[in-house]
Amino acid sequence: MKLVMIGSGYVGLVSGACFADFGHTVICVDKDPSKIASLQAGEIPIYEPGLDHLVASGVAGGRLSFTTEIGEAVGGADAVFIAVGTPSRRGDGHADMVYVHAASREIAAALTGFTVVVNKSTVPVGTGDEVERIIREANPDADFAVVSNPEFLREGAAIDDFKRPDRVVIGGHDERALAVMREIYRPLALGRSPIIEMSRRGAELTKYAGNAFLATKITFINEMADLCEKVGADVQEIARGIGLDNRIGSKFLHAGPGYGGSCFPKDTLALLKTADDYDSPIRIVEAVVAINDRRKRAMGRKVIEAMGGDVRGKTIAVLGLAFKPNTDDMRDSPAIAIIQTLQDAGATVHAFDPKSMEQARGVLKDVIYCTDPYTAMDGADALVLATEWDEFRALDLGRVKTLLTQPVLVDLRNIYPRAVIEGHGLSYTGIGR
């Protein structure tokens, strides 16, 4: 089938490359000429494990191409996916729909024959209705149907999530459109991935509800971690004890410095705004957002406490800047608030991250960016583990002890057992332990 992906960012590029790998013909469109030129030259603008090889394979096989011309791409397509950004809007926190609406108008002008317009962007409830209205108004004679097909991709594991999903959600009522969507996702049938069909508004809300629930799990275990520190328990034992209950599950029960990234912060906020618009407040999610915001700076204060309550004139080495491993995404990363809290208290920060330092430079100022973990900690007064990259899991602790001027290690991801750290002569501060 001929598919068009409007937007060649994280969701659009990963989805387009995976669809092409399934055997579909995919054209990825983006307004940014430099991004398209880079993609045409084989350069991938984001870091996602395996994506470079998948894109190269699709291009070499003639199934994947890139353009800035939306009109040429859309004509004759079986389905056009809207995969543009929906960032939090300045002022009120609502999802900013300007890119979705603009894409809808441009799609309308280029439609030929029956076409399924697919909202893959994370959008508020009712967006499908608005997209349909915009297209109908701009092109009354167009033969089309709008469906919702939210993405559930984890950064760092997006390709596997796309090819072996827990489920595929399709929202719509037009049988012709549903038939097209079933054919698009037919390659997943071998893996028996469930395809769930529902109303369009139901699909839109499913995405927000899923992310809000996962954010709630993270925030819950972080609150339990704080209590564990007060009562002398280990949060990892608690997480295992409740996670083995099938009704709860073990995922997203890893205590840490709070959630970040491109989805949870903006999606929880957008859900709250939608709930407020419909006079149906979601108090649990309100608490989750507030607790998570406070927690990030609290982790900076935790480092200060581990240093005896004063870091003025001290140097702190921070390993990990991205909000999670296997990505270069700095959006709402806990490391930002942690480092800013340390700087506000008078500390100098040395930092290292395997992939995100270029992005970090645009967010964090007056940080000394280092070439490797050991350079970062050389001469530092404390070491902070802020992101659980694999290469931080087996540090040479003897060398760490030698390089630090004070034997202080703050493990905000609980990577190491306390006994291992203390056995190398370092003091250990973890989360909920």
C-alpha positions as CSV (number, residue, x, y, z in Angstrom):
1,M,0.0,0.0,0.0
2,K,1.1,3.6,-0.5
3,L,1.4,5.4,2.8
4,V,2.4,9.0,3.5
5,M,3.7,10.2,6.9
6,I,3.3,13.9,7.5
7,G,6.0,14.8,9.9
8,S,9.4,13.1,10.0
9,G,10.2,13.5,13.7
10,Y,10.4,10.7,16.2
11,V,7.0,9.1,15.6
12,G,6.8,9.8,11.9
13,L,10.3,8.5,11.1
14,V,10.1,5.4,13.2
15,S,6.6,4.5,12.0
16,G,7.5,5.2,8.3
17,A,10.6,3.1,8.5
18,C,8.8,0.2,10.1
19,F,5.9,0.3,7.6
20,A,8.4,0.3,4.8
21,D,10.1,-2.7,6.4
22,F,6.7,-4.4,6.3
23,G,6.7,-3.9,2.5
24,H,4.6,-0.8,2.1
25,T,5.7,2.1,0.0
26,V,6.2,5.1,2.4
27,I,6.9,8.7,1.7
28,C,7.9,10.8,4.8
29,V,7.1,14.5,4.5
30,D,8.5,17.3,6.5
31,K,8.5,21.1,6.3
32,D,12.1,21.4,7.4
33,P,14.3,21.3,4.2
34,S,17.5,20.6,6.2
35,K,15.9,17.6,7.9
36,I,14.8,16.1,4.6
37,A,18.2,16.8,3.1
38,S,19.9,15.0,6.0
39,L,17.5,12.1,5.7
40,Q,18.1,11.9,1.9
41,A,21.8,11.8,2.7
42,G,21.4,9.0,5.1
43,E,21.8,11.0,8.3
44,I,19.3,10.3,11.1
45,P,18.4,13.4,13.2
46,I,17.5,11.5,16.3
47,Y,19.1,8.6,18.2
48,E,17.1,5.4,18.3
49,P,18.8,2.1,18.4
50,G,18.6,0.3,15.0
51,L,16.7,3.2,13.2
52,D,19.7,4.1,11.0
53,H,19.9,0.6,9.6
54,L,16.1,0.3,9.1
55,V,15.9,3.6,7.3
56,A,18.9,2.7,5.1
57,S,17.3,-0.6,4.2
58,G,14.0,1.0,3.3
59,V,15.7,3.6,1.1
60,A,17.9,1.0,-0.6
61,G,14.8,-1.2,-1.3
62,G,13.0,1.8,-2.9
63,R,10.2,1.5,-0.3
64,L,11.1,4.6,1.8
65,S,11.6,8.2,0.5
66,F,11.6,11.7,1.9
67,T,10.3,15.0,0.5
68,T,9.1,18.5,1.5
69,E,6.3,18.4,-1.1
70,I,3.1,17.3,0.6
71,G,1.0,17.7,-2.5
72,E,3.0,15.3,-4.6
73,A,3.2,12.7,-1.8
74,V,-0.5,12.7,-0.8
75,G,-2.0,12.2,-4.3
76,G,-3.0,8.6,-4.8
77,A,-2.1,7.5,-1.3
78,D,-4.1,4.8,0.4
79,A,-3.5,6.4,3.9
80,V,-2.0,9.6,5.1
81,F,-0.7,9.6,8.7
82,I,-0.5,12.9,10.6
83,A,2.5,12.5,12.8
84,V,3.4,16.1,13.7
85,G,4.2,17.5,17.1
86,T,1.5,18.5,19.7
87,P,3.6,20.3,22.3
88,S,2.1,21.9,25.4
89,R,0.7,25.3,24.4
90,R,2.2,28.3,26.2
91,G,-0.2,29.9,28.7
92,D,-2.6,27.1,29.4
93,G,-0.8,23.8,28.9
94,H,-3.3,22.4,26.3
95,A,-1.8,20.4,23.4
96,D,-1.0,22.9,20.7
97,M,-2.9,21.7,17.6
98,V,-1.6,24.3,15.1
99,Y,0.6,21.7,13.3
100,V,-2.2,19.1,13.1
101,H,-4.7,21.7,11.7
102,A,-2.1,23.0,9.2
103,A,-1.4,19.5,8.0
104,S,-5.1,18.8,7.6
105,R,-5.6,21.8,5.4
106,E,-2.6,20.8,3.2
107,I,-3.8,17.2,3.0
108,A,-7.3,18.4,1.9
109,A,-5.9,20.2,-1.1
110,A,-4.0,17.1,-2.3
111,L,-6.5,14.3,-1.9
112,T,-7.4,12.2,-4.9
113,G,-9.6,9.1,-4.6
114,F,-10.7,7.5,-1.3
115,T,-8.0,8.2,1.3
116,V,-7.8,7.3,5.0
117,V,-6.5,10.3,7.0
118,V,-4.9,8.8,10.2
119,N,-4.2,10.8,13.3
120,K,-1.1,9.3,14.8
121,S,-0.1,12.3,16.8
122,T,-1.1,12.4,20.4
123,V,-4.2,14.6,20.3
124,P,-7.0,15.7,22.6
125,V,-10.4,14.0,22.5
126,G,-12.4,15.4,19.6
127,T,-9.5,16.1,17.3
128,G,-10.6,13.6,14.7
129,D,-13.9,15.5,14.4
130,E,-12.0,18.8,13.9
131,V,-9.7,17.3,11.3
132,E,-12.7,15.9,9.4
133,R,-14.4,19.3,9.6
134,I,-11.2,21.1,8.3
135,I,-10.8,18.8,5.4
136,R,-14.5,18.8,4.5
137,E,-14.5,22.6,4.6
138,A,-11.4,22.9,2.5
139,N,-12.4,20.3,-0.1
140,P,-16.1,19.5,0.0
141,D,-15.7,16.9,-2.8
142,A,-13.0,14.9,-1.1
143,D,-13.6,11.1,-0.6
144,F,-11.9,10.4,2.8
145,A,-12.4,9.1,6.3
146,V,-10.5,10.1,9.5
147,V,-9.4,7.5,12.0
148,S,-7.3,7.6,15.2
149,N,-4.3,5.3,15.5
150,P,-2.3,6.4,18.5
151,E,1.3,5.4,18.9
152,F,2.6,3.5,22.0
153,L,6.4,3.7,21.3
154,R,9.0,3.8,24.1
155,E,12.0,5.8,23.2
156,G,15.0,3.5,23.1
157,A,12.8,0.5,22.2
158,A,10.6,2.0,19.5
159,I,11.3,-0.4,16.7
160,D,10.6,-3.4,18.8
161,D,7.4,-1.8,20.2
162,F,6.2,-1.0,16.6
163,K,6.9,-4.5,15.2
164,R,5.8,-6.5,18.3
165,P,3.2,-4.3,20.0
166,D,1.1,-5.1,23.0
167,R,-1.8,-3.9,20.9
168,V,-2.7,-1.7,18.0
169,V,-5.6,0.7,18.6
170,I,-7.7,1.9,15.7
171,G,-10.6,4.3,16.3
172,G,-13.2,5.0,13.6
173,H,-16.6,4.0,12.2
174,D,-16.1,4.0,8.4
175,E,-15.8,0.4,7.3
176,R,-13.8,1.3,4.2
177,A,-11.3,3.0,6.4
178,L,-11.1,0.1,8.9
179,A,-10.5,-2.3,6.0
180,V,-7.5,-0.2,4.9
181,M,-6.1,0.0,8.4
182,R,-6.4,-3.8,8.8
183,E,-4.5,-4.3,5.6
184,I,-1.8,-1.9,6.7
185,Y,-1.3,-3.8,10.0
186,R,-1.8,-7.2,8.5
187,P,2.0,-8.0,8.7
188,L,1.6,-8.1,12.5
189,A,-0.8,-11.0,12.3
190,L,2.0,-13.6,12.5
191,G,2.9,-12.3,15.9
192,R,-0.7,-12.3,16.9
193,S,-0.6,-8.7,18.1
194,P,-4.2,-7.7,19.0
195,I,-5.8,-5.0,16.9
196,I,-8.5,-3.3,18.9
197,E,-11.1,-1.3,17.1
198,M,-13.2,1.3,18.9
199,S,-14.7,4.7,18.5
200,R,-12.5,7.5,17.3
201,R,-12.8,9.5,20.6
202,G,-12.2,6.3,22.5
203,A,-8.9,5.8,20.7
204,E,-7.9,9.4,21.3
205,L,-8.5,9.1,25.1
206,T,-6.9,5.6,25.3
207,K,-3.5,7.2,24.5
208,Y,-3.8,9.8,27.3
209,A,-5.2,7.4,29.8
210,G,-2.4,4.9,29.2
211,N,0.3,7.5,29.7
212,A,-1.4,9.0,32.7
213,F,-1.7,5.5,34.3
214,L,2.0,4.7,33.7
215,A,3.0,8.2,35.1
216,T,0.9,7.4,38.2
217,K,2.7,4.0,38.7
218,I,6.1,5.8,38.6
219,T,5.0,8.5,41.0
220,F,3.4,6.0,43.3
221,I,6.6,4.0,43.7
222,N,8.6,7.2,44.1
223,E,6.4,8.1,47.0
224,M,6.8,4.7,48.5
225,A,10.6,5.1,48.1
226,D,10.4,8.3,50.3
227,L,8.5,6.4,52.9
228,C,11.0,3.5,52.7
229,E,13.8,5.9,53.6
230,K,11.8,7.0,56.7
231,V,10.9,3.6,58.0
232,G,14.0,1.6,57.1
233,A,12.7,-0.5,54.2
234,D,14.1,-1.1,50.7
235,V,11.9,0.1,47.9
236,Q,13.2,-2.5,45.5
237,E,11.9,-5.2,47.7
238,I,8.6,-3.4,47.9
239,A,8.4,-3.1,44.1
240,R,9.1,-6.8,43.7
241,G,6.6,-7.7,46.4
242,I,3.8,-5.9,44.7
243,G,5.0,-6.3,41.1
244,L,4.6,-10.0,41.2
245,D,0.9,-9.5,41.7
246,N,-0.5,-9.9,38.1
247,R,-3.1,-7.2,38.8
248,I,-0.3,-4.7,39.3
249,G,2.7,-5.9,37.2
250,S,6.4,-5.1,37.7
251,K,6.8,-2.5,34.9
252,F,7.2,1.1,35.8
253,L,7.9,0.3,39.5
254,H,11.5,1.5,39.5
255,A,12.0,4.3,41.9
256,G,14.0,7.2,40.7
257,P,14.2,11.0,40.2
258,G,10.8,11.4,38.4
259,Y,9.5,10.9,34.9
260,G,10.5,13.1,31.9
261,G,10.6,12.8,28.1
262,S,8.3,13.8,25.3
263,C,5.1,12.1,26.4
264,F,4.3,11.8,30.1
265,P,4.8,15.5,31.0
266,K,2.8,17.0,28.2
267,D,0.2,14.2,28.0
268,T,-0.7,14.3,31.6
269,L,-1.0,18.1,31.5
270,A,-3.1,17.9,28.3
271,L,-5.4,15.3,29.9
272,L,-5.9,17.5,32.9
273,K,-6.9,20.4,30.6
274,T,-9.3,18.3,28.7
275,A,-10.9,17.1,32.0
276,D,-11.1,20.7,33.2
277,D,-12.8,21.7,29.9
278,Y,-15.5,19.0,30.5
279,D,-15.8,19.8,34.2
280,S,-14.6,16.3,35.1
281,P,-11.4,16.8,37.1
282,I,-9.0,13.9,37.5
283,R,-7.6,14.5,41.0
284,I,-5.2,11.5,40.9
285,V,-3.4,12.8,37.8
286,E,-3.4,16.4,39.3
287,A,-1.4,15.0,42.2
288,V,0.9,13.0,40.0
289,V,1.9,16.1,38.0
290,A,2.5,18.2,41.1
291,I,4.5,15.5,42.9
292,N,6.6,14.8,39.8
293,D,7.4,18.4,39.3
294,R,8.6,18.8,42.9
295,R,10.5,15.6,42.9
296,K,13.1,16.7,40.4
297,R,14.5,19.6,42.4
298,A,14.1,17.4,45.5
299,M,16.7,15.1,44.0
300,G,19.1,18.0,43.7
301,R,18.6,18.7,47.4
302,K,19.2,15.0,48.1
303,V,22.7,15.3,46.5
304,I,23.3,18.4,48.6
305,E,22.3,16.5,51.8
306,A,24.7,13.7,50.8
307,M,27.4,16.3,50.7
308,G,26.7,17.5,54.2
309,G,24.2,20.2,53.3
310,D,26.6,22.5,51.5
311,V,28.0,22.3,47.9
312,R,29.1,25.9,47.4
313,G,32.5,25.8,45.7
314,K,32.2,22.0,45.2
315,T,32.4,20.1,41.9
316,I,29.7,17.5,41.2
317,A,30.0,14.9,38.5
318,V,26.7,13.9,36.9
319,L,26.5,10.8,34.7
320,G,23.4,10.7,32.5
321,L,21.5,13.7,31.0
322,A,18.8,12.2,28.8
323,F,15.5,11.4,30.6
324,K,16.2,7.6,30.0
325,P,18.9,5.4,28.4
326,N,19.1,4.7,24.7
327,T,17.8,8.1,23.7
328,D,19.2,11.6,23.2
329,D,15.9,13.2,24.3
330,M,16.4,15.9,26.9
331,R,12.8,17.0,27.1
332,D,11.8,17.4,30.8
333,S,14.7,15.3,31.9
334,P,15.1,15.1,35.7
335,A,18.8,15.8,35.1
336,I,17.9,19.4,34.1
337,A,16.3,20.3,37.4
338,I,18.9,18.4,39.4
339,I,21.8,20.2,37.8
340,Q,20.1,23.6,38.1
341,T,19.5,23.0,41.8
342,L,23.1,22.1,42.3
343,Q,24.2,25.2,40.4
344,D,21.8,27.4,42.3
345,A,23.5,26.1,45.5
346,G,26.9,27.2,44.2
347,A,28.2,23.9,42.8
348,T,30.2,23.4,39.5
349,V,28.9,20.5,37.4
350,H,30.8,18.1,35.3
351,A,28.6,16.0,33.0
352,F,28.7,13.1,30.6
353,D,26.0,11.3,28.6
354,P,26.7,8.9,25.8
355,K,24.2,10.5,23.3
356,S,22.5,13.6,24.6
357,M,25.3,16.2,25.3
358,E,24.7,18.1,22.1
359,Q,21.0,18.6,23.0
360,A,22.0,19.3,26.6
361,R,24.1,22.2,25.6
362,G,21.0,24.0,24.4
363,V,19.3,23.5,27.8
364,L,21.9,23.5,30.5
365,K,24.4,26.4,30.7
366,D,27.7,26.7,32.6
367,V,28.1,22.9,32.6
368,I,31.5,21.4,31.9
369,Y,30.7,18.6,29.4
370,C,33.2,15.8,29.5
371,T,34.4,13.1,27.0
372,D,33.8,10.1,29.2
373,P,32.6,9.1,32.7
374,Y,36.0,9.1,34.3
375,T,37.0,12.5,33.0
376,A,33.8,13.9,34.5
377,M,34.6,12.6,37.9
378,D,38.3,13.4,37.9
379,G,38.7,15.9,40.8
380,A,35.0,16.0,41.6
381,D,33.7,16.0,45.2
382,A,30.8,13.7,44.4
383,L,29.4,11.4,41.7
384,V,25.7,11.4,40.8
385,L,24.2,8.7,38.6
386,A,21.2,10.3,37.0
387,T,20.4,8.0,34.0
388,E,20.9,4.2,34.0
389,W,22.9,3.8,30.8
390,D,24.4,0.3,30.5
391,E,27.9,1.7,30.5
392,F,27.4,3.1,34.0
393,R,26.4,-0.3,35.4
394,A,29.9,-1.6,35.7
395,L,32.1,1.4,36.5
396,D,35.6,0.7,37.8
397,L,34.8,1.6,41.4
398,G,38.4,1.5,42.6
399,R,39.2,4.1,39.9
400,V,36.1,6.1,40.9
401,K,37.3,6.2,44.5
402,T,40.8,7.4,43.4
403,L,39.4,10.1,41.1
404,L,36.9,11.6,43.5
405,T,38.2,14.1,46.1
406,Q,35.5,13.0,48.5
407,P,34.1,9.4,48.5
408,V,30.5,10.3,47.8
409,L,28.3,8.5,45.3
410,V,24.6,9.3,44.9
411,D,22.7,6.7,42.9
412,L,19.4,8.2,41.8
413,R,18.6,5.1,39.7
414,N,19.5,2.3,42.2
415,I,22.0,0.8,39.8
416,Y,24.4,-0.5,42.5
417,P,23.8,-2.4,45.7
418,R,24.9,-0.4,48.8
419,A,27.3,-3.2,49.9
420,V,29.2,-3.1,46.6
421,I,29.7,0.7,46.8
422,E,30.6,0.7,50.5
423,G,33.0,-2.2,49.9
424,H,35.1,0.1,47.7
425,G,35.3,2.7,50.4
426,L,32.6,5.0,49.0
427,S,29.6,6.4,50.8
428,Y,26.3,5.5,49.2
429,T,23.0,7.3,48.8
430,G,20.2,5.6,46.8
431,I,16.5,6.0,46.4
432,G,14.2,4.4,49.0
433,R,16.9,2.2,50.4
